[in-house]
């Protein structure tokens, strides 16, 4: 019979973890949709918090059997002074209702409210997303290792004891040690039986045979059932495996044309990207680049909170990006990703240089380049990027002009291959 482990830990209002996980599995689609609706109204500081979500009752209503219209139903109403046998009673309906779902029939029902923990919310939030075209690179200076079975050994820890192999070894040893003794014992017993049949069972020869038989039986009985020589342990060895090393370059425009609303949209996109990468990928590095007329590599805190501003020269960021790749992240060893957010405003003479840098230096090296424009107007930079997007499969451009559009655009850019939108 297979071993079954039942988790009966309690979690909140005496509801078991098993019941909670079962509910999440059964109504996963409804909960995920409610979580996506909830994120659109959050502020940047609240993105990674838990959430109270509301699921329409119709989405979680279980099927039930009930009586249909027509037919004959005999019922007894105790203490009924108004009807006698044979009277027809009109079917009763609830004439009023309360709740969030209003209807012209006067009926209603409250939505079901369910609290998702922080981890549950973020798991649903990023469940069907991944980095596109992620490949394993060759083993670097600090390779990863995995354990592989390597037969059996005569020493090891108790939890690695191979019981079946040990018992097989013990059985083989007992057979090998006792086989000749048993064969000799059988011969002596036949000789003794022959003497007894001939009437010499009390002779000196018979006594000598009996002594030898007893000594052989004692020798067979003294053979240990299990000896330390029989112990066999499962052996393991560590072998190097290819590792997936990735780096994400976050490039944000902080020029004067990026007002607070546009910066807020860009920051929302990068915060989603940051949470997604740090939760789903252990071996990934993040490089933050801010630019106006000049570009600089900054820390995470400076990237999201610094207030420096100026004019706009997008090529300065792309040039710095190219220099960092050449200096620290060779494409033969790293999966390179770039995410850029901007309002598309740039000096007209700089757009051609941006296109040239991307076409000749950056796009041939990176696995994926995602550009998000936070305004609707299509300026010259957008036109240049649109032409590149048509030429390179690893270059994607999108627009997100409102808070509610950030998450759909983010999901569209990093959706798993084959997953539904």
C-alpha positions in Angstrom: 0.0 0.0 0.0 1.5 3.4 -1.0 2.4 5.8 1.8 0.1 8.8 2.1 1.1 12.0 3.9 -1.7 14.3 4.9 -0.9 17.8 5.9 -3.3 18.8 8.7 -1.6 22.1 9.8 -4.0 24.9 10.5 -3.9 28.2 8.7 -6.1 31.0 9.6 -9.5 30.6 11.3 -8.9 26.9 11.7 -8.9 26.2 8.0 -6.4 23.5 7.0 -3.7 24.1 4.5 -5.0 21.2 2.4 -8.5 22.8 2.0 -6.9 26.1 1.1 -4.7 24.6 -1.6 -7.6 22.6 -2.9 -9.7 25.8 -3.3 -6.8 27.5 -5.0 -6.5 24.6 -7.5 -10.2 24.4 -8.2 -10.8 28.1 -8.8 -7.4 28.9 -10.1 -8.6 30.7 -13.2 -11.1 32.9 -11.3 -8.6 33.8 -8.6 -5.9 34.6 -11.2 -8.3 36.9 -13.1 -9.3 38.6 -9.9 -5.6 39.1 -9.0 -5.0 40.7 -12.3 -7.9 43.1 -11.8 -6.6 44.0 -8.4 -3.1 45.0 -9.5 -4.3 47.8 -11.8 -5.3 49.9 -8.8 -2.2 49.4 -6.7 0.4 52.0 -6.0 4.1 51.2 -6.6 4.7 50.6 -2.9 1.8 48.1 -2.6 2.6 45.9 -5.6 4.2 43.1 -3.5 1.6 43.0 -0.7 -1.2 40.4 0.0 -4.6 41.0 -1.5 -8.3 40.6 -0.7 -9.9 39.5 -3.9 -13.5 39.3 -4.8 -14.9 36.4 -6.9 -18.4 36.6 -8.3 -20.6 33.9 -6.6 -21.7 32.6 -9.9 -18.1 31.7 -10.7 -17.8 29.3 -7.7 -21.3 28.0 -7.5 -21.4 24.2 -7.4 -23.9 22.2 -9.4 -26.9 21.0 -7.5 -30.0 18.9 -8.1 -33.4 20.4 -7.6 -37.0 19.9 -8.7 -38.0 21.3 -12.0 -41.2 22.9 -13.0 -44.4 20.7 -13.2 -45.1 17.3 -11.6 -47.0 16.5 -8.4 -45.4 17.1 -5.0 -47.2 16.0 -1.9 -46.1 17.9 1.2 -47.2 18.2 4.8 -47.2 21.7 6.4 -47.5 21.2 10.2 -49.6 23.7 12.0 -51.1 25.1 8.7 -54.5 26.7 9.3 -55.1 28.1 5.8 -55.1 25.1 3.5 -56.8 21.7 3.3 -56.0 18.6 1.4 -56.1 19.1 -2.3 -55.4 22.8 -2.3 -52.7 24.1 -4.8 -50.0 26.2 -3.2 -48.2 28.7 -5.4 -44.4 28.3 -5.5 -42.8 30.9 -3.1 -40.0 33.2 -4.2 -37.8 35.6 -2.3 -39.1 39.1 -3.1 -36.0 40.9 -1.9 -32.3 40.5 -1.7 -29.1 42.3 -0.8 -25.6 42.1 -2.2 -23.3 43.5 -4.9 -25.0 41.8 -7.8 -28.2 43.6 -8.5 -30.9 42.3 -10.8 -34.3 43.4 -12.0 -36.0 40.4 -10.4 -35.2 41.7 -6.9 -32.6 39.0 -6.2 -29.0 39.4 -5.4 -26.0 37.6 -3.9 -22.7 38.9 -2.3 -19.4 38.3 -4.0 -17.1 35.8 -2.4 -14.1 37.5 -0.7 -10.9 35.5 -0.4 -7.6 36.7 1.1 -4.4 35.7 -0.8 -1.2 35.8 1.0 1.8 37.7 -0.4 3.4 34.5 -1.8 0.2 33.1 -3.2 -0.6 36.4 -4.9 2.8 36.8 -6.5 2.8 33.1 -7.5 -0.4 33.6 -9.4 0.8 37.0 -10.7 3.9 35.6 -12.5 2.9 32.0 -13.0 2.8 31.8 -16.8 5.7 34.2 -17.5 9.3 33.5 -18.4 12.4 34.9 -20.0 12.2 34.2 -23.8 14.9 32.2 -25.5 16.8 31.3 -22.3 19.6 28.9 -23.2 22.1 27.0 -21.1 25.6 28.4 -21.4 28.9 26.5 -21.0 30.3 25.9 -17.6 31.8 29.0 -16.0 34.3 29.4 -13.2 31.8 28.3 -10.6 29.9 25.5 -12.2 26.7 24.0 -10.8 26.7 20.4 -9.8 24.1 17.7 -9.6 24.2 14.3 -7.9 24.0 11.2 -10.0 23.7 7.5 -9.0 27.1 5.7 -9.2 26.3 2.1 -8.2 26.9 0.7 -4.7 29.7 0.9 -2.2 30.7 -1.0 1.0 30.5 2.1 3.2 28.1 5.0 3.5 25.5 6.6 5.8 22.5 4.5 7.1 19.9 6.4 5.1 21.7 5.4 1.9 21.6 1.6 2.8 20.4 -0.5 -0.1 18.3 -3.1 1.7 17.6 -5.4 -1.2 21.2 -5.4 -2.4 22.4 -6.0 1.1 20.1 -9.0 1.7 21.0 -10.4 -1.7 24.7 -10.2 -0.7 24.0 -11.8 2.6 22.1 -14.7 1.0 24.9 -15.3 -1.5 27.5 -15.3 1.3 25.5 -17.8 3.4 25.1 -20.1 0.4 28.8 -20.0 -0.4 29.9 -20.6 3.1 27.4 -23.4 3.9 27.1 -25.3 0.6 30.1 -27.6 1.0 29.3 -28.2 4.7 25.7 -29.2 3.8 26.9 -31.5 1.1 29.4 -33.1 3.5 26.6 -33.3 6.1 24.4 -35.1 3.7 27.1 -37.7 3.0 27.7 -38.3 6.7 24.0 -38.7 7.3 23.8 -41.3 4.5 26.8 -43.2 6.0 25.2 -43.2 9.5 21.9 -44.4 8.1 23.7 -47.3 6.3 25.3 -48.3 9.6 22.0 -48.2 11.5 20.4 -50.2 8.8 23.1 -52.9 9.1 22.7 -53.1 12.9 25.9 -51.1 13.7 24.2 -48.0 15.0 26.0 -48.3 18.4 29.4 -49.0 17.0 32.4 -46.7 17.4 32.2 -45.7 13.7 28.6 -44.6 14.2 29.5 -42.6 17.2 32.3 -40.9 15.3 29.8 -40.1 12.5 27.4 -38.6 14.9 30.1 -36.4 16.4 31.1 -35.1 12.9 27.4 -34.5 12.0 26.9 -32.5 15.2 30.0 -30.4 14.5 28.9 -29.7 10.9 25.4 -28.7 12.0 26.9 -26.3 14.6 29.1 -24.8 11.9 26.1 -24.3 9.6 24.1 -22.7 12.4 26.9 -20.4 13.4 27.0 -18.8 9.9 25.8 -15.2 10.6 22.6 -14.2 8.9 23.9 -10.7 8.2 27.5 -9.6 8.3 29.2 -6.2 8.0 30.7 -7.5 4.8 27.2 -7.8 3.3 26.3 -4.1 3.7 25.9 -2.2 0.5 25.1 1.5 0.2 23.8 3.6 -2.7 26.8 5.6 -4.0 26.4 9.0 -5.6 28.8 11.2 -7.5 28.7 14.9 -8.4 28.9 15.8 -12.0 29.1 19.4 -13.5 26.0 20.5 -15.5 25.6 23.5 -17.8 24.1 26.5 -16.1 21.8 29.2 -17.3 23.4 32.5 -16.5 21.4 35.6 -17.4 21.7 39.3 -17.0 18.9 41.9 -17.5 19.7 45.4 -18.4 17.0 47.9 -17.2 17.3 51.2 -19.2 15.0 54.1 -18.2 14.7 57.5 -19.7 14.7 60.2 -16.9 14.9 63.3 -19.2 12.9 66.4 -18.7 10.1 65.3 -21.1 9.5 62.4 -18.7 7.1 64.0 -16.2 6.1 62.4 -13.0 3.2 60.5 -14.5 5.4 59.0 -17.3 8.1 58.1 -14.8 5.5 56.5 -12.6 4.5 54.3 -15.6 8.1 53.4 -16.3 8.8 52.6 -12.7 5.7 50.3 -12.5 7.0 48.4 -15.5 10.5 48.0 -14.0 9.2 47.1 -10.6 7.1 44.3 -12.1 10.2 43.2 -14.0 12.3 43.3 -10.9 9.9 41.2 -8.8 9.4 38.7 -11.6 13.2 38.2 -12.1 14.1 38.0 -8.4 11.3 35.6 -7.6 11.8 33.2 -10.5 15.5 33.2 -11.3 18.2 32.6 -8.8 21.1 33.0 -11.2 20.4 36.3 -12.8 22.1 39.7 -12.5 20.5 43.1 -12.9 22.2 46.1 -14.4 20.3 49.5 -14.0 21.0 52.3 -16.4 19.4 55.8 -16.2 19.9 58.3 -19.0 19.1 61.9 -20.1 21.8 63.5 -22.2 24.3 61.2 -20.4 23.9 57.7 -19.2 25.1 56.1 -16.0 25.0 52.7 -14.4 23.3 53.2 -11.0 22.3 51.1 -8.0 18.8 49.7 -7.6 17.9 52.4 -5.1 19.1 55.2 -7.4 17.3 53.7 -10.3 13.9 53.9 -8.7 14.3 57.0 -6.5 17.0 59.4 -7.9 15.5 62.7 -9.2 18.2 63.7 -11.7 16.9 65.0 -15.0 18.0 66.7 -18.2 17.8 66.6 -22.0 17.5 63.4 -24.0 20.2 61.4 -25.9 19.0 57.8 -26.0 22.2 56.6 -27.8 24.2 57.4 -24.7 22.4 54.6 -22.8 22.8 52.2 -25.7 26.5 53.0 -26.0 27.0 52.4 -22.3 25.0 49.2 -22.6 27.3 47.9 -25.3 30.4 48.8 -23.3 29.2 46.9 -20.3 28.4 43.8 -22.4 31.9 43.8 -23.9 33.6 44.3 -20.5 31.6 42.0 -18.2 29.0 39.8 -20.0 30.3 38.0 -23.1 27.4 36.6 -25.1 29.0 33.2 -25.3 28.7 32.8 -21.6 25.6 34.9 -20.7 22.0 35.1 -21.8 21.6 38.9 -22.4 18.2 40.7 -21.9 17.4 44.4 -22.2 14.2 46.2 -21.1 13.9 49.9 -22.0 11.2 52.4 -21.1 10.9 55.9 -22.6 8.5 58.5 -23.8 10.1 58.3 -27.3 11.3 61.8 -27.2 14.9 62.1 -28.6 17.1 64.5 -30.5 16.3 64.0 -34.2 20.0 63.6 -35.1 20.4 60.8 -32.5 17.7 58.4 -33.8 19.8 57.1 -36.6 22.7 56.4 -34.2 20.3 54.5 -31.9 19.1 52.4 -34.8 22.7 51.7 -35.9 23.8 50.7 -32.4 20.9 48.3 -32.0 21.2 46.8 -35.5 25.0 46.3 -35.5 26.1 45.9 -31.9 23.3 45.0 -29.5 20.5 43.0 -31.1 22.8 40.3 -32.6 24.1 39.6 -29.1 20.9 39.7 -26.9 18.3 37.0 -26.5 15.5 39.5 -26.1 15.0 43.3 -26.2 11.8 44.8 -24.9 10.9 48.5 -25.5 8.0 50.1 -23.7 6.8 53.6 -24.7 4.7 55.4 -22.1 3.0 57.9 -24.5 0.7 57.3 -27.4 2.4 59.7 -29.9 4.7 57.9 -32.3 7.8 60.0 -32.7 10.9 59.4 -34.8 12.4 57.0 -32.3 9.3 54.8 -32.4 9.5 54.6 -36.2 13.2 53.5 -36.0 12.3 50.9 -33.5 9.3 49.7 -35.5 11.6 49.0 -38.5 14.0 47.1 -36.3 11.1 45.1 -34.8 10.2 43.9 -38.2 13.7 42.8 -38.9 14.7 41.1 -35.6 12.5 38.5 -33.9 14.1 39.2 -30.6 13.1 42.8 -30.5 9.6 43.7 -29.2 8.0 47.1 -28.9 4.8 48.0 -27.0 2.9 51.0 -25.7 1.6 51.5 -22.2 -0.1 54.9 -21.7 -2.1 54.2 -18.5 -1.6 52.4 -15.2 -4.1 49.7 -16.2 -2.1 48.9 -19.3 1.3 48.2 -17.6 0.5 44.7 -16.5 -1.2 43.5 -19.7 1.8 44.9 -21.7 4.3 43.2 -19.2 2.5 39.9 -19.6 2.4 40.2 -23.4 6.2 40.8 -23.5 7.2 37.9 -21.1 4.4 35.4 -21.7 5.6 31.8 -21.9 5.7 30.3 -25.4 2.3 28.7 -26.0 0.6 30.3 -23.0 -2.7 32.1 -23.6 -2.9 35.9 -23.3 
